[in-house]
C-alpha cells in the first residue's frame, strides 16, 4: 500500500512538471529553482502556494488571476495577519519580459485568497504569471486573453468538463487537458462534491459533510491539492458555472432535499458560495448586501467567431415540480400537472430574458450556451405514460420550450447547447417539441461525461435511448471530457474517455466524434 501511494504522487508530480516545463526556458527554470527575486515579507516554514494558481474569465484586455495562501500549523502566527502578495505578469515563457505587477492585501476573512484582475493586456495572446509572498513563490501559470471583439478568428479550442467526485476516481482527465493545446477550459458544474458514497470510493474525502464556511473551505482545498487539477488550472484559462454539489445535492433556489427552513438553508448556501469564490478565478464574489446571492452567469465573446454564455441553473430556479413530502429534490414522475405550468422556470425569469435577448442580438458566427445539465429530453416511455426527472430540463419543459422557441422564432442559427451533470456523453438534436419529427431541429447539443462520477446503468440508458430518437449518441460507461474545435465552417466534438472508474494511470481514447455544420442545426456523426 505504501508503494502504491508513492507511485500516485510521483505520477501526479510528473504531470504537473510536464504541463509547466514547455513554457519555461532554462533561465526561468533556474530562477524558480533558486528562489530568486523574492519579495520582502514573511519567512514561510511551509510553502503557502500548495493549492496552485489559476486564471479565468478572459476579456480582450484582462484576465482574472487567482491563488490562495494556505497557512499550515508551522506558520500559524500568520493566520491572523493581513499579508501582501505580489502578482507578476510576463509576456514571455522565459519570464524575461515583465508586463505589469500588482501588490494586493489578503487576510483570513477571504481565506487568504487572491483575485487580481490583470488589466491593460493585449487581446488574443498568452501571458505567464506567478505570485510572491515573502520568501515563497508560486508555480508559474499561463493565461490567455480573449481576442478583440471585432477580430477575425479562425479557431477556438475548448475542453468541456464537469462532475469530478474526488472519491470516485482520479483526475486524469485534467492531466490530459493540461497537456492539450487549448484556448479555454469550460467547466459546467459539480467542481466539488459535498457527499460520499462508500460503495464507489477509491480515495476519501477529509472531514465531515460541509455545511459551514470552514468546512466548505477545507473541501475545496482538498480538491485543489490534486496535482492533476492544479496542472490544468496552471496550463489554461477557465470559464465556469456551477451545479448543485458545490452546495448540496438537488438544491433549488432556497430549498434543499431535507426541506430545511429557507433562512437556515440560505446561510449554508452563503457559506458555500463564499468558499467557491475564494477558490476560483472569478471577477465577482457574493453580493455584499446578500451573501446568499452571487452572480455566476456571464457572457464572453471570442472575436467574431463565437459568443459564449454560462448560465446558472440553480440559484434562481423554481422548486422541483410535484415534490415528495418526505424527501425533496429531483425524482422521476409519470403524472405531474405542474410540469405544464408556463410560470415555472429553470433559470428564473430575469436570466431567461437575458439569454433570450443575447441570443437574438448576437452577430457572431456561433452561439455557445454552457449550462449545467442535459437539455434534450431523457424521459422514458412507460405503460402509464412518459416519465420525467424533475431536477433536469424535463422538469421544466415550458422553460425549455420558451428558450428553443426564441431560437426558432428569431431564426437564430448556429446555437449549440453545452452541458454536463448526467455523467454520460450525449450528442443530440434540439427541437421546440422534443422527439417530434414535425418540429424542426433548431439547435445542437453536446453533453460531456463526468471526470470521475459514476454513470447510469446500461439497462436504464438503453431505455432512454429507445425513448428519445433526438439523442444521436449516449454512453455512460466511461469517464473523461470533451474536446471542442470551433471553426467558422463547423464544430468538431470529440468525446475523450477512459474506463470507469478513472484510475491514476488511466489512458484516454476517442469514444466518438460528432460534427456540427455552420447553418445546419443538429449533430452529425463525424
Secondary structure as UniProt FT lines:
FT   HELIX           2..21
FT   TURN            22..23
FT   HELIX           26..34
FT   TURN            48..51
FT   STRAND          53..59
FT   TURN            60..61
FT   STRAND          62..68
FT   HELIX           73..78
FT   TURN            79..80
FT   STRAND          83..90
FT   TURN            93..94
FT   STRAND          98..106
FT   HELIX           108..110
FT   TURN            111..112
FT   STRAND          113..118
FT   TURN            123..124
FT   STRAND          126..133
FT   TURN            134..135
FT   STRAND          136..137
FT   STRAND          141..144
FT   TURN            149..150
FT   STRAND          156..161
FT   HELIX           166..168
FT   HELIX           172..178
FT   STRAND          184..187
FT   HELIX           198..200
FT   HELIX           213..224
FT   HELIX           227..235
FT   STRAND          237..240
FT   TURN            245..247
FT   TURN            249..250
FT   TURN            253..254
FT   TURN            257..258
FT   HELIX           262..278
FT   TURN            291..292
FT   STRAND          298..302
FT   TURN            303..305
FT   STRAND          306..310
FT   STRAND          332..333
FT   HELIX           337..340
FT   TURN            342..343
FT   HELIX           349..361
FT   STRAND          366..370
FT   STRAND          381..382
FT   TURN            383..384
FT   STRAND          385..386
FT   STRAND          388..389
FT   TURN            390..391
FT   HELIX           393..396
FT   HELIX           397..410
FT   STRAND          415..419
FT   STRAND          425..431
FT   TURN            434..435
FT   TURN            437..438
FT   STRAND          441..447
FT   HELIX           458..467
FT   TURN            469..470
FT   STRAND          471..475
FT   STRAND          478..487
FT   TURN            488..489
FT   STRAND          490..499
FT   TURN            504..505
FT   STRAND          509..517
FT   TURN            518..519
FT   STRAND          524..525
//
